[in-house]
Amino acid sequence: AQKITQTQPGMFVQEKEAVTLDCTYDTSDPSYGLFWYKQPSSGEMIFLIYQGSYDQQNATEGRYSLNFQKARKSANLVISASQLGDSAMYFCAMREGPDTGTASKLTFGTGTRLQVTL
Amino acid sequence: DAGITQSPRHKVTETGTPVTLRCHQTENHRYMYWYRQDPGHGLRLIHYSYGVKDTDKGEVSDGYSVSRSKTEDFLLTLESATSSQTSVYFCAIRPGGRAYEQYFGPGTRLTVT
């Protein structure tokens, strides 16, 4: 079974609108972390946001927020007020196990390509 | 800027030849990783290191070896390159402690003909 599933290969959103990128995960480990990365057309991988499995509140970083629904095993990325520069590939990733004292290996989803239009 | 460089940035090589990719970091981070990125697969972990001379296999380690003789350098070697190893290779570091995320290098595009 896939550990990270991103079911939307591509998404379109109009500038200034909000968009939600879906991510579901599968793990039996009670301690895990969820990450979102952005990959623009230039190719670099940019860390956006992190959510720990024990965090009580949803993570937020500027225009990015992570809608964490533990019972549903979902960790959707919400981008508010989309900008043209948000056009990129977005990857969801998971670390299984505690966040300290381990190598923290990541498992990635296949990504969602977001296109922001005028 | 996490101070990660990868070399070479682009390489074309022939099937059966050995290839070594280098990842260099300037901030003495303990954890280093090699991933490959292929269409439809996202990024997959090849090998990782948790210290000098301490390495372990990831999800797709067959056909690859790694070495870390200094904190700052993590080498990925394809002993005998195959066309299936055509990919973009990313190195990453994890600062450790309470920092959870990994920071990635710029990537190396490898083509095996």
HADDOCK unambig.tbl for C-alpha pairs under 7 A between the chains (distance, minus, plus):
assign (segid A and resid 44 and name CA) (segid B and resid 106 and name CA) 5.36 0.50 0.50
assign (segid A and resid 45 and name CA) (segid B and resid 104 and name CA) 5.95 0.50 0.50
assign (segid A and resid 47 and name CA) (segid B and resid 103 and name CA) 6.98 0.50 0.50
assign (segid A and resid 99 and name CA) (segid B and resid 100 and name CA) 6.37 0.50 0.50
assign (segid A and resid 100 and name CA) (segid B and resid 97 and name CA) 6.00 0.50 0.50
assign (segid A and resid 100 and name CA) (segid B and resid 98 and name CA) 6.75 0.50 0.50
assign (segid A and resid 103 and name CA) (segid B and resid 31 and name CA) 6.46 0.50 0.50
assign (segid A and resid 103 and name CA) (segid B and resid 50 and name CA) 6.25 0.50 0.50
assign (segid A and resid 107 and name CA) (segid B and resid 44 and name CA) 6.83 0.50 0.50
assign (segid A and resid 108 and name CA) (segid B and resid 42 and name CA) 5.90 0.50 0.50
assign (segid A and resid 108 and name CA) (segid B and resid 43 and name CA) 5.72 0.50 0.50
assign (segid A and resid 108 and name CA) (segid B and resid 44 and name CA) 6.89 0.50 0.50
assign (segid A and resid 109 and name CA) (segid B and resid 42 and name CA) 5.65 0.50 0.50
assign (segid A and resid 110 and name CA) (segid B and resid 40 and name CA) 5.68 0.50 0.50
assign (segid A and resid 110 and name CA) (segid B and resid 41 and name CA) 5.14 0.50 0.50
assign (segid A and resid 110 and name CA) (segid B and resid 42 and name CA) 4.16 0.50 0.50
assign (segid A and resid 111 and name CA) (segid B and resid 42 and name CA) 6.26 0.50 0.50
